[in-house]
Amino acid sequence: MARKSALINVMEGAARKAARKLIRDFNEVEKLQVSKKGPADFVSNADTSAEKTIREELARARPNYGFRLEEGGEIEAKDGSHYWVIDPLDGTTNFLHGIPHFAISIGLVEGNNIIAGVILDPVKDELFWAAKGEGAFMNDFRLRVSGRSSMAESLFATGIPFLGKPGHELFLKEANEVMAVSAGIRRMGAASLDLAYVAAGRYDGYWERGLSSWDLAAGVILVREAGGLVSQINGGEKILEEGDVLATNANVNSQLSEILRKARRNN
């Protein structure tokens, strides 16, 4: 059985406490779809409530750490270096439509380094967790990225730009190039879980642009601790700052990178 550190236990406890109310709220969404009251405010309230719960739990356990929050902005770290990076509801659109694929994501950075991450899928009761130098796990099982090396056998995940987001034309070119040589592409709508699935070997790779640090922090360390490679799509290292990511196993990394470069050159 995997042994969690005190830090991971604190993160898991905060995520699970917030998840209990999220699940109750999720079970109300279907009723809201047919009511006069629009569901958007309800989901926003669920998001904010979950974030408040997580923040309170983590602040109690580590009072000198700061926060980078999707809803609440940045709260300065008293110790000057440690920040919790939190997405209390990754997959909001899925949640809104009653699709049971969403997660709570909590990352911890020290300076510019991601040192721990927890991603909880409350519907499936899958807790993905990792700490720097200690490996990556799902519940009690050690995670390793897949060993596939053939693009024809590989399955990839991505995010599709939606209304108001740039990059539609580039995405279509990238998707066409990847689909032509792979076993397929999935677009599931929760970046943290896409990264967790790469760490678990369910996907062989994942790429996306236009993300925020709270979408990425926990997933990045999961993939790295599971033996995968994570960078920006152009190979850079400013993943949290720039908000684009390429995460793969080591075997298909260069192949997928070249396909995406080809699409960008032809855009």
Sequence and secondary structure as in RCSB ss.txt:
>XXXX:A:sequence
MARKSALINVMEGAARKAARKLIRDFNEVEKLQVSKKGPADFVSNADTSAEKTIREELARARPNYGFRLEEGGEI
EAKDGSHYWVIDPLDGTTNFLHGIPHFAISIGLVEGNNIIAGVILDPVKDELFWAAKGEGAFMNDFRLRVSGRSS
MAESLFATGIPFLGKPGHELFLKEANEVMAVSAGIRRMGAASLDLAYVAAGRYDGYWERGLSSWDLAAGVILVRE
AGGLVSQINGGEKILEEGDVLATNANVNSQLSEILRKARRNN
>XXXX:A:secstr
     HHHHHHHHHHHHHHHHHHHHHHHHHHHTTSSS HHHHHHHHHHHHHHHHHHHHHHH TT EEEETTTEEE
  TTSSEEEEEEEEE HHHHHTT S  EEEEEEEETTEEEEEEEEETTTTEEEEEETTTEEEETTEE        
GGG EEEE    TT S HHHHHHHHHHHHTTSSEEE  S HHHHHHHHHTTSSSEEEE S  HHHHHHHHHHHHH
TT EEE TTS S HHHH  EEEE TTTHHHHHHHHHHHHHT 
